[in-house]
């Protein structure tokens, strides 16, 4: 490792001022700080606190937290494919388990490649134009976007959505740390409103056709439906319908976006984020608590709609509520930053996601819009909390 480090630093001299590749210094710096802990300190005079965990390493922790949801999502993509094409009629064998994971891996990997290629490509170009370091924020955003889109979304649509989100939701505001809205959710919102037929319905969440020629010619069995549980609720006229049981939903063996279905995989990631202090437990708890309370109030309201009668605990494990609460609502850039504000911000999201799900069948999911609304109100929430603190101290003085 020491020899590699010395060779890398020697190679880096080509990117210094006066070097033959000086104009590409941002490219070298991005890989340098990704591979090694920066050994530079602030130029201000005074005490310096040395810490190996910079923002890039914080982002890597979030990516590691996302890995369980991604791996299970790959398996579930293949599992839903085998289920839809009738290959599980004789039960699940070890061979079919590996086939399911392999199929899902081939299906999901292109989305990850496209997301990073387009997003990081734009980040590198902007950094070169502005003569700045390459921002680290897209390490997480590029990983999340493939996990929150349906598996049948055309890759060219994903590429356009990523480009739109990075340029208009991030770079125009000044880059990482200045964006108002969660960039990954903006990409999903762009797809949702620009190409609605590819983001909702019974056929977008299950890959029934081939992937790179594998399982070519196999079609879904008669009577197959790839609707998500929330999609069933939105279209059902039976107020007592129960499209899925709790443990099936919690274990994630249901149609849905790649990384949003498995509750225990998401909780594994949440544990890592909370133990390392990357995410706020207050925001998470406020979302889950308020969502549960709001759903319970709808349960006892006497409404005759399927969504209102859907048990409150089922709302927590279906759709993107759990994934959004853990990985997107806690984004430190777009969420509330004051400690009291985190409770209010989380409560607003938890309340709105259930209201949207129950009262607007056109948006059966709700979490995307709820978090974007929370992002919009986060600065105001923080301002009110700070102002209340100032007024309280003034009275005390």
C-alpha positions, -999 to +999 in steps of 0.1 A: +000+000+000+029+024+008+044+018-026+011+024-043+006+056-022+040+070-033+034+061-069+000+077-068+014+109-053+042+109-079+016+106-106-004+134-091+024+159-098+012+159-134-020+176-122-003+203-101+001+238-114+026+237-143+020+200-149+010+186-183-025+178-170-030+207-147-064+215-163-077+182-150-067+187-114-103+183-102-103+147-116-072+138-097-083+154-065-116+136-066-099+101-068-072+112-043-096+122-015-118+091-023-088+067-019-069+084+009-076+106+039-067+142+031-036+154+050-043+191+046-056+214+073-074+247+073-052+278+067-067+297+096-044+302+126-055+283+157-063+248+170-068+222+144-090+191+150-078+161+129-104+136+120-101+109+093-138+110+086-144+137+061-176+142+041-166+117+015-162+090+041-195+100+056-211+094+022-194+061+019-209+051+052-244+059+038-236+038+007-226+009+029-259+013+048-277+010+015-260-022+005-284-046+023-314-030+007-297-031-027-287-068-024-322-079-013-337-057-040-317-076-066-329-109-053-365-097-051-364-085-088-354-120-098-379-136-073-408-116-087-397-125-122-396-162-114-430-159-097-446-140-126-433-165-152-445-195-132-410-209-124-418-212-086-447-236-090-426-264-075-412-243-047-380-223-041-347-243-045-311-233-041-307-232-078-337-209-082-324-187-054-291-181-072-310-177-105-332-151-089-302-131-075-283-134-108-313-122-128-318-093-105-281-084-105-281-082-143-314-062-142-303-036-116-266-032-124-272-012-156-293+014-136-264+019-112-239+023-140-261+048-159-269+068-127-232+072-118-220+077-154-244+105-161-244+121-126-206+119-119-199+129-155-219+162-150-202+167-116-167+163-131-175+187-160-190+214-136-160+211-113-136+216-142-155+246-154-157+262-119-121+251-111-133+235-079-130+201-062-155+174-073-183+173-048-189+141-029-227+143-026-235+122-057-218+091-042-251+086-022-275+101-047-262+080-076-267+049-054-302+058-043-317+066-076-316+031-090-332+018-058-363+041-060-373+036-096-394+007-111-372-021-126-389-017-160-380+020-164-361+025-197-324+034-191-326+065-213-354+079-191-332+073-160-303+091-177-325+121-185-339+122-150-304+121-134-291+148-157-322+170-149-319+164-111-281+171-110-283+202-131-316+219-120-319+206-084-282+208-074-258+227-096-279+258-102-282+262-065-244+261-060-237+223-058-234+200-028-246+216+004-267+242-013-295+222-028-329+228-013-345+195-024-333+159-022-316+153-056-326+116-058-362+125-052-362+152-078-350+126-103-379+103-093-404+132-094-392+141-129-399+105-140-432+104-122-446+136-139-428+133-173-434+096-179-463+086-156-471+054-175-436+041-167-438+048-130-472+034-120-494+005-128-493-033-127-465-039-151-437-015-142-425-031-110-419-067-122-395-077-150-415-103-169-394-103-200-357-111-205-327-093-191-297-092-215-312-122-233-316-143-202-350-160-200-359-147-234-394-156-246-408-163-212-441-144-205-461-138-174-486-165-165-523-158-169-539-138-142-506-123-131-506-088-115-476-069-106-494-042-086-479-030-054-500-033-022-506+005-022-516+003-058-542-023-050-556-001-022-559+029-045-580+010-070-600-013-048-637-008-040-635-032-011-629-013+021-617-045+039-592-056+012-558-068+026-534-071-004-505-084+017-498-096+053-474-079+076-445-104+075-445-107+037-444-070+034-417-066+061-396-094+044-399-076+011-412-103-012-437-080-029-436-059-061-421-024-056-391-002-064-358-021-061-346-010-027-379-001-009-396-034-002-375-051+025-380-038+060-353-057+078-326-048+052-335-011+056-334-014+094-299-029+091-288+002+072-306+024+098-286+008+126-253+017+109-264+053+103-275+057+139-245+040+154-221+062+134-241+093+140-247+100+103-285+102+105-308+117+131-329+093+151-352+122+160-362+126+123-368+089+119-388+085+151-409+115+143-418+102+108-427+067+120-446+079+151-466+105+133-473+083+104-485+055+127-507+079+147-522+095+115-530+061+100-545+050+133-568+080+133-580+072+098-585+036+109-610+047+136-626+075+116-652+052+101-642+059+065-653+033+038-622+035+016-596+007+015-566+031+021-582+045+053-589+011+067-555-003+059-540-011+094-516+016+106-488-008+111-491-019+075-485+016+062-451+015+079-439-015+060-454-009+026-443+015-001-413+037+004-421+051+038-394+031+056-368+037+030-376+074+027-375+079+065-341+062+069-322+073+038-338+104+023-356+124+049-325+124+071-303+139+044-284+166+064-284+191+035-322+192+028-336+183+063-341+205+093-308+211+113-320+223+146-327+195+172-363+207+178-368+213+141-360+177+134-390+166+154-413+191+136-398+183+102-402+145+107-438+149+120-447+170+089-435+142+066-451+114+086-484+132+086-484+142+050-474+108+036-505+091+052-528+120+042-517+117+006-520+079+005-555+080+020-571+111+005-555+112-030-557+078-049-538+094-077-507+092-056-509+059-037-473+061-025-471+096-010-436+095+005-419+112-024-442+142-022-442+143+016-403+145+018-401+172-009-427+192+010-407+187+041-376+199+023-394+230+012-404+238+048-371+228+065-355+263+064-386+279+077-389+253+105-352+260+115-358+298+114-388+295+136-370+273+161-340+297+163-362+327+166-382+311+194-349+304+212-337+339+208-370+354+221-369+329+251-334+340+260-343+377+256-371+373+281-349+355+305-322+382+302 
